[in-house]
Amino acid sequence: MAISRRLAFLLLLSLKKNDPVAVAKVFFAAGAGALGFGIFRLFLFDAFRDNLVWFSSWEEALEFLTVAGIGASLWAL
């Protein structure tokens, strides 16, 4: 999924002639976010392999902070 969004970003960047960066930023952010969450989940799983309760707690805390941060930034607009 992250790779398809990154490819959409590159496609828009190369095909759109008028201000391609504004539209391509959305797809780049979506791809980077999905890739970042996947990498962070792998890190958490490796760090808390023997204690999955802590893995789940940290994962839910990360998701809550991300949603709260996005909500706060949208509220400020």
Secondary structure per residue as TSV (DSSP state, phi and psi in degrees):
chain	resnum	aa	ss	phi	psi
A	1	M	-	360.0	-43.7
A	2	A	H	-66.0	-36.5
A	3	I	H	-67.6	-39.2
A	4	S	H	-65.9	-35.3
A	5	R	H	-70.3	-36.0
A	6	R	H	-66.3	-38.6
A	7	L	H	-66.5	-38.2
A	8	A	H	-62.5	-38.8
A	9	F	H	-60.4	-47.2
A	10	L	H	-67.4	-37.9
A	11	L	H	-64.6	-46.2
A	12	L	H	-64.0	-38.8
A	13	L	H	-64.5	-34.0
A	14	S	H	-88.0	-28.6
A	15	L	H	-93.5	-33.6
A	16	K	-	-78.3	130.1
A	17	K	-	-92.3	-37.5
A	18	N	S	-97.6	114.0
A	19	D	S	50.0	66.2
A	20	P	H	-73.5	-21.9
A	21	V	H	-69.8	-36.7
A	22	A	H	-61.1	-42.6
A	23	V	H	-77.8	-38.0
A	24	A	H	-70.2	-23.3
A	25	K	H	-60.5	-36.8
A	26	V	H	-62.8	-47.3
A	27	F	H	-70.3	-34.4
A	28	F	H	-65.6	-43.8
A	29	A	H	-64.8	-39.8
A	30	A	H	-64.7	-42.6
A	31	G	H	-68.0	-41.3
A	32	A	H	-67.4	-38.2
A	33	G	H	-65.5	-45.4
A	34	A	H	-64.3	-40.3
A	35	L	H	-67.3	-41.0
A	36	G	H	-63.6	-42.9
A	37	F	H	-63.7	-39.9
A	38	G	H	-63.3	-43.3
A	39	I	H	-66.8	-40.4
A	40	F	H	-66.6	-36.6
A	41	R	H	-64.7	-39.8
A	42	L	H	-63.3	-40.8
A	43	F	H	-62.7	-45.7
A	44	L	H	-63.4	-41.8
A	45	F	H	-63.5	-38.6
A	46	D	H	-69.7	-40.1
A	47	A	H	-71.2	-36.6
A	48	F	T	-116.1	43.3
A	49	R	S	-61.4	-37.2
A	50	D	S	-88.9	-12.6
A	51	N	-	-131.5	86.9
A	52	L	H	-72.6	-15.4
A	53	V	H	-66.5	-43.5
A	54	W	H	-67.1	-37.6
A	55	F	H	-58.8	-47.7
A	56	S	H	-65.7	-39.8
A	57	S	H	-62.8	-47.1
A	58	W	H	-67.1	-36.1
A	59	E	H	-66.0	-43.9
A	60	E	H	-66.6	-37.3
A	61	A	H	-63.9	-40.5
A	62	L	H	-64.0	-43.6
A	63	E	H	-64.1	-41.2
A	64	F	H	-63.8	-45.1
A	65	L	H	-64.5	-36.6
A	66	T	H	-66.0	-47.1
A	67	V	H	-65.0	-39.9
A	68	A	H	-64.8	-40.0
A	69	G	H	-66.1	-42.1
A	70	I	H	-64.9	-42.6
A	71	G	H	-62.5	-40.8
A	72	A	H	-65.3	-40.3
A	73	S	H	-70.6	-35.2
A	74	L	H	-71.8	-33.4
A	75	W	H	-65.8	-33.8
A	76	A	H	-71.3	-21.4
A	77	L	-	-71.8	360.0
